[in-house]
Amino acid sequence: MEDLTLAKVVVIGAAGLVGARLSNQLVELEKIHVRPDKEVAVGKIVLFDTIYPQGVSALKEGEKDARVTFVQGNLTSKATMQTTLDPEGFGHVIVFHLAALLSGYAEQNFDLGMEVNLFGAINVMECVRALKEKLGIPQLYIYASTDYVACFNDFNKSHPVTEESFRLSPVSYGVQKACGELLVCDYTRRGFLDGRVARLSAVIGRPGWSNSISYPYTGIFTQTLEGKDYEVPLPMDVPYPCSSLNNNVACMIALAGKVDTEMLGHNRVVQIPAKSFTLQDIWEAAKEVALEEGIKIGTIKQVASSGGTTTVKEINVCPVVDCTKAQTLGLPMNVDIKSIIRDYVRTYLRL
């Protein structure tokens, strides 16, 4: 008999930037909402990925939490996902799905992108669907998507993109994620699961290099704040929707259970709060943070887009997103460029 006062929380993609930060935040919770008027104790947290999540404190010696366990595997394996998502006596299973092959990598390797981003997502949804028979009600499934799903057409370039905007991404990653969004909506309509899509804009401030068109919006401050000089392969004056890592995590946790399923309606997609910044905006903010933190900052130099290190060489993401739905649902709206940069400094540079 399952214990309805306890939840098992599964983070698929726990080793990634957002997944690790989400996992660290979940560990801080004693209880989690399964609906707006009901909280249950977090009885177990399963961190799932293909590699060990180095950034999760609760797995480290001296900081271990007995509720936390790591499972290494492939999300396309049905047997692996069935075991990972097994209720184990808990009355609720909450699944956060962040694992993905990001834009440049999915553009380089179409087959792997399809395997991870589409077939893998379908496999996870099917395994969550099977939980309804075991637990009696559809289980919470929070699927991380991207604003890259939007069609890069004249209308979307001149109007803020909303959850209702036409989806036809110019890259395979965005198309695969759009398929995922639509399937979450339909699986929810059919009563298979209680799906919520957290559509994220570029998460800037990740350490190291990433094969994403948004990387220059990160590299322009991460590299220079490390004292390096950075070659900028994109125009300095093009606005690009950027999100805050900490705000994304707070929104995903709130979206999981604090938001009433009826308020979401048939379209389960929620554009998580983002603001549009140009590279010039970010560079100016980086210089201010460097001054405030006493950091000697490197320099930047404009280079041709062909000299960039990412697979996608030109910006093909719509410049502005509309976050009204998130605000209406009461999600946190804390997106400030200096706070994002300062978080990077204090997390990765002030170790």
Sequence and secondary structure as in RCSB ss.txt:
>XXXX:A:sequence
MEDLTLAKVVVIGAAGLVGARLSNQLVELEKIHVRPDKEVAVGKIVLFDTIYPQGVSALKEGEKDARVTFVQGNL
TSKATMQTTLDPEGFGHVIVFHLAALLSGYAEQNFDLGMEVNLFGAINVMECVRALKEKLGIPQLYIYASTDYVA
CFNDFNKSHPVTEESFRLSPVSYGVQKACGELLVCDYTRRGFLDGRVARLSAVIGRPGWSNSISYPYTGIFTQTL
EGKDYEVPLPMDVPYPCSSLNNNVACMIALAGKVDTEMLGHNRVVQIPAKSFTLQDIWEAAKEVALEEGIKIGTI
KQVASSGGTTTVKEINVCPVVDCTKAQTLGLPMNVDIKSIIRDYVRTYLRL
>XXXX:A:secstr
  EEEEEEEEEETTTSHHHHHHHHHHHT SEEEEETTEEEEEEEEEEEESS  TT GGGSTTT  TTEEEEE  T
T HHHHHHHH  TTEEEEEEEE     HHHHHH HHHHIIIIIIHHHHHHHHHHHHHHHHSS  EEEEEEEGGGB
  SHHHHHS B TTS B  SSHHHHHHHHHHHHHHHHHHTTS EEEEEEE EE   SS   STTHHHHHHHHHHH
TT  EEE S TT  EEEE HHHHHHHHHHHHHTS HHHH S  EEE   EEE HHHHHHHHHHHHHHHT     E
EE  GGG SSS  S  S S B  HHHHHTT      HHHHHHHHIIIII  
